[in-house]
Amino acid sequence: MWPSVFVRQIEPDLLPPKGKYLHIKKILFESNYKFDIFPNKRLWHTALRGKTLKNITKLDYDKFRRNLKETRFLVRRNEIKIPVTTWQRSQGHNEAPTISSTR
C-alpha cells in the first residue's frame, strides 16, 4: 500500500549560470521575440498576475531556453527591482518582497 504522503524532487533540465537569473522583461522588450504567453507586450505583467504556475508553449520555452546563456538577459539578484504594488500598500506593506534563493 502507498503511503498517504510522499516527496518528489524535480530536477531542472537547464539553469542559468550560478548566481544569475533570466530577466524575462528584458527578453520581452529588448529582443524581437513574440511570445504566446505575452500576446500584448504592454500588458505582459497581467499574464502572470496571481499565477504561481503558468503553462507555456514549446515555442516560448525554446526562446527562453536559448537565452539562458545570453549575458544581456542575465542579471544578478540585486539587479532585480521589485516594485511595491498598490495592493501591497493597501495591506500596510511599504517595502517590496525580497527574492530568496537557495542556489
NORWO-V387702 format. One record per residue. N is the residue number from 1. RES is the residue in one small letter. PHI is phi in degrees with one decimal (* if undefined). PSI is psi in degrees with one decimal (999 if undefined). Layout:
BEGIN
N&RES&PHI&PSI / N&RES&PHI&PSI
END
This chain:
BEGIN
1&m&*&139.6 / 2&w&-76.9&142.9 / 3&p&-67.9&159.5 / 4&s&-76.1&-16.8 / 5&v&-132.8&137.1 / 6&f&-143.7&162.2 / 7&v&-117.6&136.3 / 8&r&-124.5&139.8 / 9&q&-111.7&127.9 / 10&i&-99.3&124.1 / 11&e&-93.1&129.6 / 12&p&-68.2&144.6 / 13&d&-75.3&-41.2 / 14&l&-154.5&139.3 / 15&l&-127.5&156.5 / 16&p&-69.3&168.5 / 17&p&-55.9&150.2 / 18&k&-53.8&132.8 / 19&g&85.2&-1.7 / 20&k&-114.9&154.5 / 21&y&-132.6&143.5 / 22&l&-77.1&121.6 / 23&h&-92.4&98.4 / 24&i&-60.2&-41.0 / 25&k&-63.4&-37.9 / 26&k&-63.5&-43.6 / 27&i&-61.6&-43.1 / 28&l&-62.9&-43.2 / 29&f&-99.3&-18.3 / 30&e&-108.9&12.1 / 31&s&-129.7&173.5 / 32&n&-95.3&9.7 / 33&y&-66.0&145.5 / 34&k&-115.2&127.6 / 35&f&-109.8&137.3 / 36&d&-65.1&-36.4 / 37&i&-69.9&-24.1 / 38&f&-122.1&75.6 / 39&p&-63.6&-27.4 / 40&n&-121.8&106.5 / 41&k&-55.3&-39.5 / 42&r&-61.0&-31.9 / 43&l&-108.6&31.2 / 44&w&-55.4&-39.5 / 45&h&-65.2&-26.5 / 46&t&-70.4&-24.3 / 47&a&-68.0&-23.3 / 48&l&-106.2&-14.4 / 49&r&-57.0&126.9 / 50&g&73.6&10.5 / 51&k&-108.0&128.0 / 52&t&-88.7&-34.1 / 53&l&-137.9&136.3 / 54&k&-138.9&128.5 / 55&n&-70.9&141.2 / 56&i&-125.1&158.1 / 57&t&-76.4&162.7 / 58&k&-60.8&-38.5 / 59&l&-61.6&-45.5 / 60&d&-64.8&-43.2 / 61&y&-56.8&-46.0 / 62&d&-63.3&-36.9 / 63&k&-65.3&-45.2 / 64&f&-63.6&-44.6 / 65&r&-58.7&-43.9 / 66&r&-61.6&-25.5 / 67&n&-98.3&7.2 / 68&l&-67.0&-14.6 / 69&k&-117.6&4.2 / 70&e&-80.7&107.3 / 71&t&-59.8&-30.3 / 72&r&-69.4&-16.8 / 73&f&-106.4&3.9 / 74&l&-105.6&136.5 / 75&v&-134.2&159.1 / 76&r&-84.7&159.9 / 77&r&-55.2&-40.9 / 78&n&-72.4&-9.6 / 79&e&-86.6&-10.7 / 80&i&-90.1&120.2 / 81&k&-101.1&120.7 / 82&i&-104.9&116.0 / 83&p&-75.9&155.0 / 84&v&-82.8&126.5 / 85&t&-83.0&163.4 / 86&t&-58.6&-42.0 / 87&w&-62.7&-44.0 / 88&q&-60.2&-41.4 / 89&r&-63.0&-40.3 / 90&s&-64.9&-21.2 / 91&q&-93.4&6.3 / 92&g&87.8&11.2 / 93&h&-96.0&119.1 / 94&n&-104.6&-0.4 / 95&e&-121.0&145.4 / 96&a&-71.1&154.2 / 97&p&-64.8&158.7 / 98&t&-102.5&158.3 / 99&i&-94.9&120.7 / 100&s&-99.6&156.1 / 101&s&-149.0&142.5 / 102&t&-108.2&1.4 / 103&r&-90.7&999
END
